[in-house]
Amino acid sequence: MNSATVRTLLVRGMLTGIATGVLVFAFAYLVGESPLRSALVFEAAHETEHGPELVSRILQETAGLATGVLFFTTAFAGIAALAFCFALGRIGRFGPRATAGLVALGGFVTVFLVPFLKYPANPPAVSNPDTLNQRTALYWLMIALSVLIGIAAVVLGQRLAPRLGNWNATIAASVAFVVAVGLALAFLPAVNEMPEGFPANVVWDFRVAAAGMQLLLWASFGLIFGHLAERVLEPRTATAPTQQAASPQAAPAPH
């Protein structure tokens, strides 16, 4: 893959990020804002000192949320597009759509799901500000371990495929991934800073919203970018059905 193609796919990836950002913003506003407001109400009721509100909540949950989400999804999709360029042809004989889907699935599992199982998202007023640096370091360590274990599992599956076959090699690599991730989850320290009296349903709703946003983010990237990448890498295949539908049927030969 030459640099011009990589550049084109990077641009397509960032455009995918913008489209994905609109979807994620709508989901975050409609689903995620309700538990967030409840958590802020709890936090305000239990604070002894209230500083001045520099940015209003209305601005935070509209323009502020939209700006943050769009910047994040655009950067995320650009990085994921580069990961797609590296993975294409290296993880098997998959086309652009399938490769984009596998990159999205692998990213969702390693970057979000596995760290989420150990350190799930929490709304405001749940975590202790004094442990912010420690919690951040543990979370990024969990992401790094999960990604490295995922890459090692892919390499293991490729090494075992000639001897065991693709199906058995995939199962063996998946089992190895689960075992290694389980050990990492067991040995890393847990974080439990839930304040007394915090509504459990608010925590649940917030975590469901966070998981839904990530699922929508990765699934949208896999579907949208897979389509755009196929049009770049396989233009004839991507446009053939359209051209066939547009071309008139040949008139029958006269008898």
N, C-alpha and C positions, 0 to 999 in steps of 0.2 A: 504494500500500500504506500503510494508516494505521498509527499508532503501536501500536495494540492488536495488530494482526496481526504487526508486527515483534517486539513483546514476546513474543507466543506462539511465534513461530518461534525466537526466541533461547532460550526455555526448552526447546523441543523439541531445539534444537541442543545444549544443555548435557546434556540427558538422553541424547542420542546419544553425547556424549563419555564419559559414564559407562559406557554399554554397550560402546563401543569400547575404553575403558580396560581393561575386564576381558579382552577378547580380546588386546590388545597386551601386557598383563602376563603372560598365560599363554604367549604366544609368546616374550617376552623371557626368562622364567624357564626355559622348556624348551629354547630354541635359543641365546639370547644369553649365558647364564651360563657355559656351558662354555668358550668362548674367553676370556671375561673372567677366569675363574679361572686359566687358563693364563698369561695376560698378567700377572696379579698374582704368580704364582709366579716368573716371570722377573724381574719388578721387585724382588721381595724378595730374590732370589738375587744381584742385582747392586747392591743398595744397601749402602753402607758404614755408614750409621746408620739405625736403625729406631726411630721414635718410638712412643709408646704408641698402641695401637689404641683409639680413643675409642668406636667403634661396631663391634660384632662383625660378621663377614661374614654370619653366619646372619640377623641382623636386617637387614643391608643388602639382601640378595637376596630377602627375603620382605616384611616390613612396610614397610621403607624403599622398596623398588622399587615396591610396589603403591601407596603413598601418592604418590610422585613421578609415576608414570605416570597415576594418576587425576586428579591436579591438572592435569597438563599436557594430557591429552586433553579434559578438561572445558573448560578455557580455550580450547584450540585449536578445539574444535567450536563454541563460542560465537562466536568470531571468524569462522569459516568460515560460520556461519549468517548473520551480518551481511553477509558477502560475497555469499552467495546472494541475500539481499534486494536488494542493489544490482544484481546481475547479471540477476535475473529480468526478462525482457522487453526487456533492453538488448543481449543478445548474439544475439538471434534469436527466432523464434517457437517456443520450446521450452516444454514443460510443466514442472512442478515436478521430476519425477523426472529428466528429461533435463538440466535446468539444474543440479540437484545433482550429477549425474554429470560434467557438463562443468566445474563449479567444482572438483570433486575431482580430475579429471584435470589441469586447468590448474594447480592448487595443487601436485599431486605433481611435475609436470614443472618448474615454475618455482621452487618453494620448496625442493624436495629434490633432484630428479634432476640438474638442471644444476649447482648448487653441489657436489653429490656427485662429479660428474665431475672437477672441479678440485681440490676439497679433501675427499677421502673420509674417512669416520670411521676413527679409529685407536684401538686399545685402549690402556690405561695402559702406561707404560714406553716408548712409541714417540715421544712428543713431548717437546720440551725445555721445561721449565717457564718458562725465561727468555723464550721467544718467545710466551707465551700471549696477551698483549695484541695482538701483531701478527697472529697467526693468527686470533684472534677478529674483529679488524677486517676482515681480508681475506675471511673467510667471510661476514660480514654484508654486505660490499660486493658480493660475488658474488650473494647472495640479492637485494639491492636491484636490481642490474643485471638479473638474470634476470626479476624481476617486472615491472620497467618495460619491458623488451623484450617480454615477453609481452603486456602491456596495449597497447603500440604495435602489435604484430602483429594483435591483435583489431580495433583501430581501423582499421588499414590494410585488413584484410579487409572490413570494413563499407563503407569508402569505395570499394573496387574492385568490390564485388558488383553495383551497378547497371550497370556497364559490361562486366564480365567474366562475370557469373553467379556464383552461390554456390560452385560446385565449383572453377572456375578461380581465384576470389578467395581461397578457402581454401588452395589449393596455393601461390599467390603469397605469401600472408601467412606460410605455414609455411616456405617457402624463405627469406624475409627473416628470420624468427625464427632459423633454424638458422645463417644467415650471421652475424648480429649476435652470437649466442651464441658462435659459433666465434671471432670476433674477441676477445670478452671473455675467453674461455678462453686464447687465445694470448698476450694482452698482460698479463694479471695475473700476478704472480710466483708461481712454484711453491714448495711447501713439502715438503722431503724430509729428515726427521729420523730415519729408521729406524736404530736402534742396530745395531751389528754383532752377528750371531749370533741376532737375534730370529727365531723360527720364522715362515716365510712362511705356513704353513697357518693359524696363529692369526690373522694379519692378515686373510687371506681369509675365514675363518669369521666373524670379528667384523664385517667389512664386509657380508657376506651377511646376517647377522642384523640389522644396522642397516637395510639396504635392505628386508628383509622386514617389519620393524616399521613402516616408513614406508608401504610398500605396503598393509599391512593397515589402517593408520590411515586413509589416504585412501579406500581402497575401502570400508571399513566406513561411513565418514561418508557417502559418496555413496549407498550402498544404503539404509542405515537412515534417514538424514535425508531422503532423497528420498521414501521412503514416508510418513514423518510429515508432511512439508511438503505432500504431495499431499492428505492427509486434512484439513489445515487449509485449504488454498486451493481444493481441489476436492472438498468433502465428498460431493457427490452422485455424482461419478464414482468416488470411492474406495470408497463403500459400496454402490453399485448391485449389483455381483455378489453380495455377501453377502445383500442384501435379496431378490434374485431367487432365490437358492438356498434362502432360508428360507421364502419364500411358497409355499403349496401350489398345485399345478396346478389350474386350473379344471376342474370336472367337465364332461364332455361333455353337450351339450344333448340332452334326450330326443327320440327320433324319433316 
